[in-house]
Each structure stands twice: as C-alpha cells, then as structure tokens.
Amino acid sequence: MEIEEFYWGKVQWLDGLHHNINIGISSINPHTYQKPHIHYENEQFIYVISGEGAYQVNDQTFQLKAGDYLLFPYNSIHSTTNNMDEPLVDLVVSIPRLSNNNYINHTKEQSTSISKDLLGEAIESIIIEMKDQVILDYCIINGVKDIKYCSNKPIKYDDLTSIFQLIDSINLSPGQSTTFKQYFLFPIFFHDEVLGIIIFNSESLLIDEMPTSTKKSIFNFFNSLIDSIESYAIHHSVKKKLNGSIHQLENKRNIIKTMAQQLNFEKEKSSSLKINNHFMFNTLNYMANLAIKEDNVRLYDLIVLFADMVRYTSDNSGMLISIRQELEYLNAYIQLQKSRYPNFEFNIEVDDTVLQNGIPINCLQPIVENAFSHGFINYDGRKIINLVIHLINKEKIELIVQNNGNTLDMNGVRNINSNLAIGTDNGLSLVYQKFYNNFQKNFTMSLQSNPEFTQMTIRFPKEVVM
C-alpha cells in the first residue's frame, strides 16, 4: 500500500487499482481537526470503520460513527473533526468526474467533409454545457496555437509565449503530459496529428499538498476530456465515410440514435448524488480480491459482509421472499455487528416448518438495527438480541425480536405504536408499510417494553409459500 502522511493523520492507498478508482483507509488522529479542503473533480464515498467524528460538507455538518457512510459531491468543501480519544478510521472510495461524452445530440449535420473547426465544435458540444460545473483553470489551444477556450483564469501572456516555444521544441505523444512551471500540457490527437492541447493552470491549487486521490481525479478528468474530444473527431470521420451511401448512412443514424438514448439514460443515472450500488458492488468485489492478495483475511471478510449488507438493505421493493432467504440476508448484518461489538450475542429460534413461507424482503434487519440505534445507545452491558419465528394457531406466523438494552416507558411505547402506520420514514414504519402492502390489514405489529427487555411482535398469514 502507498502511505501518505499528513498533519492530521495518514491515508493508506490500495495499489494496483484501475486509474479511475482510488480506494484507501484514512486515519485521523485523536483530537485533530482536518482543515477545509476541496475535492476537485471527484466525489467521495466514506464508510466509518471505527471511531466517531464530525464531517462538514459545504454548509452541512454530519455526526458519523462506526457503520455510518456519506457521499461528498464533486468540488465540495470538506473538513473533519475528531474530538475522541481514539483514531477516526474511514474506508474512502474516490470517484473522479468523467467528462460528458453525450455529444451526439449536439452535433450539426455535416456535408461531405469534416469541419475545418472540428476542435471548436467539439468544445461547443462537450465542454460548454458543463463549464459551470468545473472550477479548474484551463485553456484549450488548437494545432496552430489559437486559443479556442478558457474556463476561468486566463494564462499570462509571457507564460503562454513560453509554452508555445516549448511545444515547438518537443515531440508531443498521445497519453503523455508535459509540465512547464505551474502548467500541465495534455495533447489531443486525431489521425496521428495534434488536434489541440489542454493547458491546465494549477497556480491557484496547492497541488503538491493534495491527497493522491484528488490529484488523480484532476488528471483523470483531463484524460477523460481528451477521450471525449478524440471520440468526437472519430465520429465525424466515420460519418464522412458513410455519406457516400444512403443505406449505410441510415443505418449509422439508427446506431447513433440508439447510442444517444443509451448515453442519455446513463447521464440521468449518474446525475443523482445517491450512491450507485452497481458501481459500489463492483468496487467492493475488487477490493476483496486485493485483500486476498494482501493476505488480509479480516479485511476481506468485512468487505464481503458489507457488500452483502448494502445489497440487502438497498432493496426496498417490498416483494415477498422465503423466511429462509431473509434469514440468510440478515446473517451478513449480524456478522458485521459482531465484528464491531465483541460483547454482542444473537440468539435465534425458528420453526423449520415456516422456512419456506413468504415474508417481505429486508424487514428483519431494520428491526434489529433499531435495537442498536436506540436500545443500545449509551448501554455498556452485554448486548443480547433474541429472534423467534414460529407458527401459532396453524394459520399465523409470529415473529418476535427482543433486545435487553434501554427500555421505554408507557408513553414511549404508545407513541411508537401509534406512529407505525403513519409512515414517518423511520425503519419501523417502513417495515410496517411492507407488511401492509402484502397482507393489507390481515397482520398485526406492536412494540412492548418492560424492565427486562423491549420486544417487537409481528403476526402475519402463513398462506404464502415461496
């Protein structure tokens, strides 16, 4: 692993990752403040492995503890405070912004030749629509050194003259960047010729003090931008060749239409700030493989358990699955909690005759998690959860979840039971809604509490067999 040391702690970056993914373990020292910094051109997902801290993202503050996670948007301002006596350890997944390749909808109809200002059209189609999203300072010049676009801060005249002299004195190669003072030069090639050059001005950034993930995200953004412009040029080249045949042209237009629809669909998905679960699962699987190579069995087990838990908890469809399957999904969450709480005891008693009966997916984990979120808050004793599922009256299945944590008074129990059906979007009300969607009013769900334990009881029909 590559280790970066900072005044606030350190980051261990996993080696051998795909260039568009940066994954590491961040450790912030006790009683340390990580000063505000910008996540240039990358969004970042963090999962708190251990400790507790305050995470400020732009103008919002989130208090997170072990087991919580958060997504930082592109170019957000972020700081972290660890006021605890132990290190704050995070799993960090940094995802760089990729330039928008959905340029096909914006291209103008060409006749029989490629436009003389191909770079200008590529800039208009690809860059202009995202100019308000990118805060980096950069310019693009064409092959004859005319400035075609500048994003924010212009390049000084003397520096630009020196850059032009540098370009004339070296051989530019595809995929190879060149540096001059605070400038980074990225060539754009088409048909083995220089179509243009991106000049990135890093003067306003403390680039030498940035974490590896942020630096990689910046350079990946420019490489992705180059790919988009080169793809644009290739698209027009292909289009020129197809103009000689109406039949081929019509076929190409159909292909382009399909591509545009698919690209629009992908754009709509990626525009959300919510975590892309498909990407997360692939990333976590890749991390698990790396853990095996590093012979880190505990990290591998935790990654696999976390992936199973995310996949399980992300399904809010409410569809019915067998009780056997639901218990298998729950096991990943239980094992993850046992790794965090050595004094956690989980007891289960299930009637084998009901294992194939139907139950709403993802209904047990929110009830068990509620015990940790409320019953075990500031509770230092041995944490015990009992799960019982059995048949009653030959027609109903009874599900009981008990915990020995903090108990509730009568008013607290009354308030929870009266709010279950209202739909307050908390875990218990969502579970109620899933049972209601499947069994209508033919089920009961209620909370009880006494000095020894707190218990959730659900009774529902056994008629559905999976």
Order of alpha helices (4+ residues) and beta strands (2+ residues): beta-beta-beta-beta-beta-beta-beta-beta-beta-beta-alpha-beta-beta-alpha-beta-beta-beta-alpha-alpha-alpha-alpha-beta-alpha-beta-beta-alpha-beta-beta-alpha-alpha-beta-beta
